[in-house]
Amino acid sequence: MATLDSDDLKAIDQIIEAKMDVVIENRQLVTKEDLSHLPTKDDFYGKMDEVMGELKASREEKSVLGHQVSDHEDRIERIESRVGVSSD
């Protein structure tokens, strides 16, 4: 029985690696290399916190502006009724 030397083991590794690449491609599996292009979980959640903070501020600003517009409309209607001008 012959023993395997380091060249034989390297050849076996290459064959296994080639076979694994074929299996990964055929089954459309995701590899660690594919995932390396994505942000880390901490990066993702940090960015999402920033986006959610901006969304919250935007919603609060929208609410404040809505009340201001409503107040302005009420004032304009009162002024128009006193002056006798129609907004139509």
C-alpha positions, 0 to 999 in steps of 0.5 A: 500500500502506497502512502500519500505525500504532500503533493498527493494531498494538495491534488486531492484538495484541488479536486475537492475544491473544484467539486465544491465550486461546481456544487455551490454553483449548481445549487446557487448557494451563497458563499462567505466570499459573496457575503463579504460585500455586504455590510456587517450587522453592526454597520447595518443596524447603525445605518438603520438607526440613523435612517429611522431617526431621520424618518421620526424627525420628518414625521414630527416636522410634518405634524408641526407643519400640518398644524401651522397650515391649519392655523393659517387657513383658519386665520385667512378664513376669519380675515376674509369673512371680516373683509368680505372677500371670498376665497373661491 
